[in-house]
Amino acid sequence: MQDVPPDNEAADTVAPDPSKRKRRRGQRLTPAELAELPPGPAPGAGTLRNAALAHLARYSTTEIGLVRVLDRRIQRWASRAVTFGDAPDRVAELAAAARAAARLVATSMVASGVVDDAAYAAARARSLTRSGRSRRVIGAHLAQRGIDPDLAAASLSDDADTELAAALTQARRRRIGPFGDPDVQSADEAGDDPLAEARVRNRALGALARAGFSRDVAERALSTDREEADRLILHLKRL
């Protein structure tokens, strides 16, 4: 049987300092362990620059997107600083200075070409179009990412066949129009109801409208035969 230490020994036992635990090389602290560590000084320009480069090594983003990433890092520091007893007014002052530094870091990344909003917008628009997103949805997505409206507009294809191909890609995903299940459609149209076919088509039109496609494009997509639909989608994937 294992010996149990006397009560006074148990009371004197001190939990190990999480900051001093031995860790394997490259092993990261858990969120709970990080929360136990003091926040350290406010993030400076050097720290923020390193954080920006680490983020950009893994993800493409916009200037505003990078600022948001750095702002979140600063906010995490500020929250922990207050939790550990630092004066809120002083924390707010240091956080404001850090946010100003974050904007300068983001500006320097743009100046050096590491961050390129135009290239990001063009690449993102191509990817979303190929996945069946409409011009309207893509425009909203780019605006949310902080892309300038003129850059966003320039990245969007104004080719009618490209928008049609995107709508057909959406139709294939939803199994409507030329990609609908003939057995399901036949069941919907069974009986003496002359409006059954119209209801099926209207549901399909509604699905494409909710995906951001105009009525004209949706009508064209639903009227396209399967062979032509496959051809247009294949062409879209090659753009």
N, C-alpha and C positions, 0 to 999 in steps of 0.2 A: 504493500500500500504506500502511496506517495505521501511524504510528510507534508502536513499543512503548516505554514508559518504562523507564528503567534499573531494575535490581533494587532499588536503594535508594529510588527514587521509589515503586515498587509497595509496598514495605514501609511507607512513610510514609503511604500512602493510608488514610484513616479512613472507616469506613462512616458514612453520615449518621445523625444522631440521629432515630429515628422520631417523636419528639415534636415535631420542628421541620420535618417535611416539609410542603410546601405542599399544601393540600387545597382542593378546591372547597367552596363554602359548602353546608352541610348534609350533606357526605359524612362517613360514619362511619369510624372506625378499624376495621380487621379484627381478629378475635380474636388473631391472631399479633402484631399491632402493639400491642394493648392489653396483652398479656402482657409486653411489653418495657418498659412504662411503670412507674414507681414507683407503689406503691399509694396514696400520699397518706394523710391522716389518717383515723382511724376514722369511719364514718358517724355523724353527729350527728342530733339531732331534726329539724333543718331539712332536711338531705339526705334523711332517711328519709321525711319528710312529702312532699317533692317527688316522690320515687320512688313513694310510695303514690298520689298524685294522677295521676301519669303512667300507672300501671298501671290505675287505676280509669277513666281516660278511654277505655281500650281494652277492658277486660274487666269483667264483673260478677263479684263474688266474695263470700265470707263473711268474717266477722271473723277466724276462724282461717286462712282461705285467704290473707288479706292479710298476716297475721303470718308465714306460711310464705314468702311472696314476699320480704318484707323480711329474714327470717332467711337466705334463700339469698344475698341481696346481701351481708349481713354476713359470711357464710361465705366468699364469694369474696374479699372484702377481706382476711380473716384469712389465708387460704391464700397470697395474694400477699405479704402483709406478712412472713410467715415465710420465704417463698422469697427475699425480698429481704434477709433477714438480721436482721429484728427479733426481739427476744427472745420466745420462745414464751409465757412466763409473762405478759409484758406484753401481748402480743397477745390472749391469752385473757381478761385482765382488761378490756381495752378492748372486746372482742367481747361480753362479758357485759353491760357497760353499754349497748352499742348495742342488744342484744336487749331489754333493759328499756325503752329508749326506743321501740323498734319496737312494743311492746305498748301503750304509751301513745298512740302515733300511731294504732294500729288502734282503740283505745277512743274516741279523739276523733272518728274517722271514723264510728263507730256513733252517737255522741252527736249529731253534726251531721246524721245521716240519709243520709250519702253511702253508707254500708254498711248494708244492711238484710237480715238473715238470713231473716226471715219472707218478705219479697218475693222474695228469691233462691230460697228453697225452693219457693214456689208456682209461680214462673215455670219453674223447672227441672223440677218434677214434671209440669207441663202439657206441656212440650216432649218429655220422655221418654215420657210416656203416648202422645202422638200418634205417636211413632216406633215404638210397639209394645213398650215395656218394661213389665214387670209391676210390681205394687205392691212385691213383694219386692225386685226389682232396684233400683227407684227408692229404696226405703228405705235399701238398702245404699250406694247412690251418695251420698245426702245425708249419711249418717253419715260417709262417707269425706271429705266436704267440710267436716266439722266442725259440721254442723247439730245443734242440740239435739234430742233424741228427740221431745219434745212438739211442737216446731215441724215436724219431719219428718212426724209422724203427722197433724198438722192439714192438711198440704199434700197428702196422699194422698186421692184420691177413693175413697169407699166404695160408689160406685154399681156394681152388678153389671154393668150394660150397658156401662159405661166399661171395666171390666176385660175383658169379653168382646170389645169392639171393639179393645182393645190386642192381645189374643191373635189376633184375626183379621188385624190389621195384620202381626203376626209371621208368621202362616200365609201371608199373601200374599208376604212377603219370601222365605219358604222354599219357596213353591210347593207347599203341602200343603193337605189338607182341601178346602174349596170352591175353592181356587186351584190345585189339583194339575193336572198335565198328564194329560188323559184317555188319551192314547196310551201314556204311560209306565205309568200305573196298569193299563191293559188288558194291557200286556206282562207286568207283574208278576203279574197274576192269571190269565194264560194257562195252559193245561194242566189237568190233573185234580187239582191240589193244592187241597184245600178250605181250607187254612190261609193261602193267599197273601194274601187280602184282610185277614185279621187281622194278618199281619206288616206290611203296608203301614200299617195304622192304628196299630199299636203303635210303629212308627218315628216316625210323626207325633206321637203322644202323648209319646214320649221327647224329641222336639225342643222341644215346648212346655214340658215339665217342666223341661228344662235352661234354658229362658228364664225360669223362675221362676213359671210359671202352675200353679195347683192342678189336680188331676186333673179335678175337676168343670168348671172353666172350659175346660180343654183338650177335654174330651168335647163340651161345648156348641159350641165353636168348630168342631170337625171335623164336627159334625152340622148346622151352619148351611148353608142353601143359598146359592148365589152371589149372588143378588139381595139377600137380606137382609144378607149379609156386606158387600156394597158400600154398602148403606144405612147400616149401623152405623158403618163406617169413615168415611164422609162426615160423619156426625153428629159423630164424634169430632174430626175436623179443624176443625169449626166451634166447638168449645168454647173 
